[in-house]
Amino acid sequence: MKAVLISIGDELLIGQVVNSNASFIGKQLTSIGIEVLQILTVGDSRNSITEALNFSLINADLAIITGGLGPTKDDITKKVFCDFFNDTLVENKELLAKLRRFFELKLRIKMTEINEQQAYLPSRCTLLENKYGTASGMWMSKENTEFISLPGVPFEMKELMRTEVIPRLQARYTLPFIVHKTMLVYGLGESLIAERIHDIEENLPEFLSLSYLPNLGRVRLRLTARGKDEKALISEVDKCIESIAQRLETHYVGLEGMAEIERLIVENAIQNQLSIGTAESFTGGGIAKKLTSVPGASKIFRGGLVAYHTSVKVSLLKVDPSEIKQHSVVSKEVAETMAIGAREKLQCDIAVATTGIAGPSKGDSDSDIGTAVIAISTEGRCYSHVFNLGNHRIRITEKAINKGLELLYAEILNNANINL
């Protein structure tokens, strides 16, 4: 079964609102075996909406439309639906009574005539009750395509998808299984990964596909299998993951949702009773933020210092000004001193420190924009690595955060016996 998602609203086209609805609906449909063929974003225009509906009629078995169901003049989805289905709007008296109770009991305001328009629906539609708002969902059919219209308010749409749309689709259709698993790879670019696994990729069965999703210091490899036997699909995907993992060695850290590198750091640190601290300059606390996003991080994370200005590196982390003068603030010497200072001040087993130049100016350093130095300090040793991460500020910062996590994870694995 193939689906088209139609998102309606001028605010989406001008970038005022991010279209998170399509992402959510796509995940929901994929989870029950429905393939999303295309996502269309259109403005509050009768012609644009009609064109999107016609496209869906020709190309898809299912169209899910969000937005345009409000009571104001720019909300025209119901009217376009009536034209498209050759139907008319009629008052649903039961719905009107529910809306009046909703305004009186929940909103505690008087219902206006404009809001009463929400009780008018196409005469042949199946109503999908919205328990959290005034815009009801609508389900209609034309030829061989199902059309479902939902409110654009995210929490209202999500509730309708979970309680109405998904159960009805599963009850009405025999759907195939779609299995997705995503591998997380750090420290290798997509071209290097492709070189290592090219023969595996070339010999994948027809029902199994592999996609590369690169993102600032890591690559996600998404394996997708489609078929009728879910157990067989899972088995084939797992075999493929095992083969790829052997080729990628330690660069593969696990599956998305189960083995993000920050989660692995926290879990392994807890298991080995290791405490962690950070001292960050140009990454601005990004490593600390990633670690503390993991439940249970308080058991191992002592704290983080954002030593953004050179004077703070000197006063808090005991970086010698002469060291800065001799080597530059972006140097292995300064990064290592920062890491040692953080470990001592925070009294932790392992500390990671970052210093670098994200641009657009060089600040207090003579190094090139994109230079990043990341240091690790433990009781037994301190070392650092220099990276050149490009020339885009956000790209440089995010890649450095991921590199810092990568080095921290490797150190935890190599030194799991510090406190044992």
C-alpha positions as CSV (number, residue, x, y, z in Angstrom):
1,M,0.0,0.0,0.0
2,K,1.4,3.4,-1.0
3,A,0.6,6.7,0.7
4,V,1.0,10.4,-0.1
5,L,1.1,12.9,2.7
6,I,-0.3,16.4,2.1
7,S,0.6,19.2,4.5
8,I,-1.5,22.4,4.1
9,G,-0.5,25.8,5.2
10,D,1.2,29.0,4.0
11,E,3.2,29.0,7.2
12,L,4.9,25.8,6.1
13,L,6.0,27.2,2.8
14,I,7.5,30.4,4.2
15,G,9.4,28.5,6.9
16,Q,7.5,30.0,9.8
17,V,6.5,26.5,11.0
18,V,8.6,23.3,10.7
19,N,6.6,20.4,9.2
20,S,7.0,17.9,12.0
21,N,3.5,16.4,11.2
22,A,4.8,14.6,8.1
23,S,7.7,13.1,9.9
24,F,5.4,11.6,12.6
25,I,2.8,10.3,10.1
26,G,5.5,8.8,8.0
27,K,6.9,6.8,10.9
28,Q,3.5,5.7,12.0
29,L,2.6,4.4,8.5
30,T,5.9,2.7,8.0
31,S,5.5,0.9,11.3
32,I,2.4,-0.9,10.0
33,G,3.8,-1.7,6.5
34,I,2.6,1.3,4.4
35,E,5.1,2.9,2.1
36,V,5.1,6.7,1.9
37,L,5.5,7.5,-1.7
38,Q,5.7,11.3,-1.5
39,I,5.3,14.2,0.9
40,L,3.6,17.3,-0.6
41,T,3.5,20.7,1.1
42,V,1.0,23.2,-0.3
43,G,-0.3,26.6,0.6
44,D,-3.8,27.6,1.6
45,S,-4.9,27.7,-2.0
46,R,-7.9,25.9,-3.5
47,N,-6.0,25.0,-6.7
48,S,-2.9,23.8,-4.9
49,I,-4.9,21.5,-2.6
50,T,-7.0,20.2,-5.5
51,E,-3.8,19.4,-7.5
52,A,-2.4,17.5,-4.5
53,L,-5.6,15.5,-4.1
54,N,-5.6,14.6,-7.8
55,F,-2.0,13.5,-7.6
56,S,-2.8,11.2,-4.8
57,L,-5.8,9.8,-6.6
58,I,-3.7,8.8,-9.6
59,N,-0.6,7.6,-7.7
60,A,-1.5,6.4,-4.2
61,D,-3.8,4.1,-2.3
62,L,-4.0,6.4,0.6
63,A,-3.6,10.2,1.2
64,I,-3.4,11.7,4.6
65,I,-3.9,15.5,4.7
66,T,-3.1,17.8,7.6
67,G,-4.1,21.4,8.2
68,G,-6.8,23.7,6.9
69,L,-9.6,22.5,9.2
70,G,-10.0,25.6,11.4
71,P,-12.9,27.9,11.5
72,T,-11.3,30.9,9.8
73,K,-11.5,32.0,6.1
74,D,-8.1,30.7,5.2
75,D,-9.0,27.2,6.4
76,I,-10.6,25.8,3.2
77,T,-9.9,22.0,3.3
78,K,-13.5,21.0,4.0
79,K,-14.8,23.1,1.1
80,V,-12.1,21.7,-1.3
81,F,-13.1,18.2,-0.1
82,C,-16.7,18.9,-1.0
83,D,-15.8,20.0,-4.5
84,F,-13.4,17.1,-5.0
85,F,-15.9,14.5,-3.8
86,N,-18.9,16.3,-5.3
87,D,-20.4,16.5,-1.8
88,T,-21.9,19.3,0.4
89,L,-21.3,20.4,3.9
90,V,-24.1,19.5,6.4
91,E,-24.5,20.2,10.1
92,N,-23.7,17.3,12.4
93,K,-26.0,17.9,15.3
94,E,-24.3,15.4,17.6
95,L,-20.9,17.0,16.9
96,L,-22.4,20.5,17.5
97,A,-23.6,19.4,20.9
98,K,-20.2,18.0,21.8
99,L,-18.5,21.1,20.6
100,R,-20.7,23.3,22.8
101,R,-19.9,21.1,25.8
102,F,-16.2,21.3,25.0
103,F,-16.4,25.1,25.0
104,E,-18.4,25.3,28.2
105,L,-16.7,22.6,30.3
106,K,-13.0,22.7,29.1
107,L,-12.5,26.1,27.5
108,R,-15.0,27.8,29.8
109,I,-15.9,30.4,27.1
110,K,-19.0,30.9,25.0
111,M,-18.9,29.2,21.6
112,T,-19.1,31.7,18.7
113,E,-20.9,31.4,15.4
114,I,-17.6,31.0,13.7
115,N,-16.8,28.0,15.9
116,E,-20.2,26.5,15.1
117,Q,-18.9,26.0,11.5
118,Q,-16.7,23.2,12.9
119,A,-19.9,21.1,13.1
120,Y,-20.3,21.2,9.4
121,L,-18.8,18.3,7.6
122,P,-19.1,16.7,4.1
123,S,-22.3,14.6,4.2
124,R,-20.6,11.3,3.1
125,C,-17.5,11.5,5.3
126,T,-16.7,9.2,8.2
127,L,-16.1,11.5,11.3
128,L,-12.9,10.9,13.3
129,E,-13.6,12.3,16.7
130,N,-11.0,14.9,18.0
131,K,-11.0,14.6,21.8
132,Y,-8.5,17.5,22.2
133,G,-9.8,20.2,19.9
134,T,-12.6,21.4,17.7
135,A,-11.5,20.3,14.3
136,S,-12.8,16.8,13.5
137,G,-10.9,14.4,11.3
138,M,-12.6,13.2,8.1
139,W,-12.3,9.9,6.1
140,M,-13.6,9.7,2.5
141,S,-13.0,7.4,-0.5
142,K,-12.8,8.1,-4.2
143,E,-12.2,5.3,-6.8
144,N,-9.4,3.2,-5.2
145,T,-7.9,5.8,-2.9
146,E,-8.7,6.6,0.7
147,F,-8.5,10.2,1.8
148,I,-8.0,11.1,5.5
149,S,-8.0,14.7,6.6
150,L,-6.6,15.6,10.1
151,P,-6.1,18.8,12.0
152,G,-2.7,20.4,11.7
153,V,-2.3,21.0,15.5
154,P,0.4,18.3,16.2
155,F,-0.9,16.9,19.5
156,E,-4.5,16.6,18.0
157,M,-3.2,15.0,14.9
158,K,-1.0,12.5,16.8
159,E,-3.9,11.4,19.0
160,L,-6.1,10.8,16.0
161,M,-3.4,8.8,14.2
162,R,-2.8,6.6,17.2
163,T,-6.5,6.0,18.2
164,E,-8.4,6.3,14.9
165,V,-6.3,6.1,11.8
166,I,-3.8,3.4,12.5
167,P,-6.3,0.9,14.1
168,R,-8.8,1.4,11.2
169,L,-6.1,0.9,8.5
170,Q,-4.9,-2.3,10.2
171,A,-8.4,-3.6,10.5
172,R,-9.3,-2.8,6.9
173,Y,-6.2,-4.0,5.0
174,T,-3.8,-6.9,5.1
175,L,-0.5,-5.1,5.2
176,P,3.1,-6.3,4.6
177,F,5.8,-5.9,7.2
178,I,8.5,-3.2,6.9
179,V,11.5,-3.7,9.1
180,H,13.9,-0.8,9.7
181,K,17.2,-1.0,11.6
182,T,19.8,1.7,11.6
183,M,23.5,1.2,12.4
184,L,25.5,4.0,14.0
185,V,29.0,4.4,12.6
186,Y,31.6,6.9,14.0
187,G,35.0,7.9,12.6
188,L,34.4,6.8,9.0
189,G,32.9,8.8,6.1
190,E,30.3,7.3,3.8
191,S,32.7,6.8,1.0
192,L,35.1,4.8,3.2
193,I,32.2,2.8,4.5
194,A,31.1,2.1,1.0
195,E,34.5,0.8,0.0
196,R,34.6,-1.6,2.9
197,I,31.1,-3.1,2.3
198,H,30.7,-2.7,-1.5
199,D,30.4,-6.5,-2.1
200,I,27.8,-6.9,0.7
201,E,25.8,-4.1,-0.7
202,E,25.9,-5.5,-4.3
203,N,24.6,-8.9,-3.1
204,L,21.7,-7.7,-1.0
205,P,18.4,-9.6,-1.8
206,E,15.7,-7.6,-3.6
207,F,13.6,-7.2,-0.6
208,L,16.4,-5.6,1.4
209,S,17.9,-2.1,0.8
210,L,20.7,0.0,2.4
211,S,20.7,3.8,2.7
212,Y,23.5,6.1,3.9
213,L,22.6,9.0,6.2
214,P,25.8,11.0,6.9
215,N,25.7,13.7,9.6
216,L,28.6,15.6,11.0
217,G,31.0,13.1,12.4
218,R,28.8,10.0,12.1
219,V,27.0,8.0,9.5
220,R,23.8,6.1,9.9
221,L,23.3,3.0,7.8
222,R,19.6,2.2,7.5
223,L,18.6,-1.3,6.5
224,T,15.0,-1.7,5.2
225,A,13.3,-5.0,4.5
226,R,9.8,-5.5,3.1
227,G,7.8,-8.7,3.0
228,K,5.1,-10.9,4.5
229,D,7.1,-12.9,7.0
230,E,8.3,-10.5,9.8
231,K,10.5,-13.0,11.5
232,A,12.3,-13.9,8.3
233,L,12.8,-10.2,7.5
234,I,14.3,-9.5,11.0
235,S,16.6,-12.5,10.6
236,E,17.9,-11.3,7.2
237,V,18.4,-7.8,8.5
238,D,20.3,-9.1,11.5
239,K,22.6,-11.2,9.3
240,C,23.4,-8.2,7.2
241,I,24.1,-6.1,10.2
242,E,26.5,-8.7,11.5
243,S,28.4,-8.9,8.2
244,I,28.7,-5.1,8.0
245,A,29.7,-4.8,11.6
246,Q,32.6,-7.1,11.0
247,R,33.9,-4.9,8.2
248,L,33.5,-1.7,10.1
249,E,35.1,-3.1,13.3
250,T,35.1,-0.6,16.2
251,H,33.7,2.2,14.1
252,Y,30.3,0.5,14.5
253,V,28.9,1.3,17.9
254,G,25.4,-0.2,17.7
255,L,21.8,0.4,16.6
256,E,20.0,3.7,16.6
257,G,17.6,4.0,19.6
258,M,19.7,1.5,21.5
259,A,23.3,2.5,21.1
260,E,23.8,6.2,20.5
261,I,27.3,6.8,21.5
262,E,26.4,9.1,24.5
263,R,24.1,6.3,25.8
264,L,27.0,3.8,25.5
265,I,29.3,6.1,27.3
266,V,27.0,6.5,30.2
267,E,26.1,2.8,30.4
268,N,29.7,1.6,30.3
269,A,30.9,4.3,32.7
270,I,28.1,3.2,35.2
271,Q,29.1,-0.5,34.7
272,N,32.8,0.2,35.4
273,Q,32.2,2.9,38.1
274,L,34.0,5.6,36.2
275,S,33.2,9.3,36.6
276,I,33.4,11.8,33.8
277,G,33.9,15.5,33.5
278,T,34.2,18.0,30.6
279,A,36.1,21.2,29.9
280,E,34.8,22.8,26.6
281,S,35.8,25.9,24.8
282,F,34.3,26.3,21.3
283,T,31.9,23.4,21.6
284,G,30.1,25.5,24.3
285,G,29.0,22.6,26.6
286,G,27.8,20.4,23.7
287,I,29.5,17.3,24.9
288,A,28.1,17.8,28.4
289,K,24.6,18.4,27.0
290,K,24.8,15.1,25.0
291,L,25.9,13.1,28.1
292,T,23.3,14.6,30.4
293,S,20.5,13.9,27.9
294,V,20.9,10.2,28.8
295,P,18.8,8.9,31.8
296,G,21.1,7.9,34.6
297,A,23.9,10.2,33.6
298,S,23.9,11.8,37.1
299,K,25.5,8.5,38.4
300,I,28.7,9.2,36.4
301,F,28.8,12.8,35.2
302,R,30.5,15.1,37.7
303,G,30.1,18.3,35.8
304,G,31.2,20.4,32.9
305,L,33.2,23.7,32.5
306,V,32.6,26.0,29.6
307,A,35.9,27.9,29.4
308,Y,35.0,29.9,26.3
309,H,37.2,32.9,26.9
310,T,41.0,32.5,27.2
311,S,41.0,34.2,30.6
312,V,38.7,31.5,32.0
313,K,41.0,28.8,30.7
314,V,43.7,30.5,32.7
315,S,41.8,31.2,35.9
316,L,39.7,27.9,36.2
317,L,41.8,25.3,34.4
318,K,45.3,26.6,35.3
319,V,46.4,27.0,31.7
320,D,49.7,28.9,31.9
321,P,49.6,32.2,29.8
322,S,53.2,31.5,28.6
323,E,51.9,28.2,27.2
324,I,49.3,30.0,25.3
325,K,51.8,32.6,24.0
326,Q,54.2,29.9,22.9
327,H,51.8,27.3,21.4
328,S,48.5,29.3,20.8
329,V,45.2,28.8,22.7
330,V,44.3,26.2,20.0
331,S,47.0,23.6,20.6
332,K,47.7,20.2,22.0
333,E,49.4,21.7,25.0
334,V,46.5,23.9,26.0
335,A,43.9,21.2,25.3
336,E,45.8,18.7,27.5
337,T,46.2,21.2,30.3
338,M,42.5,21.9,30.1
339,A,41.7,18.2,30.4
340,I,44.0,17.7,33.4
341,G,42.6,20.8,35.1
342,A,39.0,19.6,34.6
343,R,39.8,16.2,36.0
344,E,41.5,17.6,39.0
345,K,38.8,20.3,39.7
346,L,35.9,18.0,39.1
347,Q,37.6,15.0,40.8
348,C,36.6,12.6,38.0
349,D,38.3,9.6,36.5
350,I,38.2,10.8,32.9
351,A,38.0,14.3,31.5
352,V,37.6,15.4,27.9
353,A,38.5,18.9,26.8
354,T,38.0,20.8,23.6
355,T,39.6,23.9,22.1
356,G,39.3,25.1,18.5
357,I,38.2,27.8,16.0
358,A,34.7,27.5,14.6
359,G,34.9,30.9,12.9
360,P,34.1,33.2,11.3
361,S,37.0,35.0,13.0
362,K,40.1,33.4,14.5
363,G,39.8,35.0,18.0
364,D,43.0,34.6,20.1
365,S,44.5,31.9,17.9
366,D,46.6,31.9,14.8
367,S,45.3,28.4,13.7
368,D,43.1,28.0,10.7
369,I,39.4,28.1,11.0
370,G,38.1,24.6,11.4
371,T,41.0,23.4,13.6
372,A,39.9,21.5,16.6
373,V,42.0,19.9,19.4
374,I,40.4,17.4,21.7
375,A,42.2,16.0,24.8
376,I,41.5,13.1,27.1
377,S,43.0,13.0,30.7
378,T,43.0,10.0,33.0
379,E,45.0,9.3,36.1
380,G,47.6,7.4,34.1
381,R,47.9,9.5,30.9
382,C,46.9,12.5,28.9
383,Y,46.8,12.8,25.1
384,S,45.2,14.8,22.4
385,H,44.3,14.8,18.7
386,V,44.2,17.6,16.2
387,F,41.4,17.7,13.6
388,N,40.5,19.9,10.6
389,L,36.8,20.0,10.4
390,G,36.0,22.3,7.5
391,N,34.9,25.9,7.4
392,H,31.3,26.0,8.4
393,R,30.7,27.1,12.0
394,I,27.9,24.7,12.9
395,R,29.5,21.8,11.0
396,I,32.8,22.3,12.8
397,T,31.1,22.5,16.2
398,E,28.9,19.4,15.8
399,K,31.7,17.3,14.3
400,A,33.9,18.2,17.2
401,I,31.2,17.2,19.7
402,N,30.9,13.8,18.0
403,K,34.7,13.4,17.9
404,G,34.9,14.2,21.6
405,L,32.3,11.6,22.4
406,E,34.1,9.1,20.1
407,L,37.4,9.6,21.9
408,L,35.7,9.5,25.3
409,Y,34.0,6.2,24.5
410,A,37.2,4.6,23.2
411,E,39.0,5.7,26.4
412,I,36.3,4.1,28.6
413,L,36.5,0.8,26.7
414,N,40.3,0.8,26.9
415,N,40.5,1.8,30.6
416,A,37.5,0.1,32.1
417,N,39.7,-1.2,35.0
418,I,40.7,2.2,36.4
419,N,38.6,1.7,39.6
420,L,38.6,-2.1,39.6
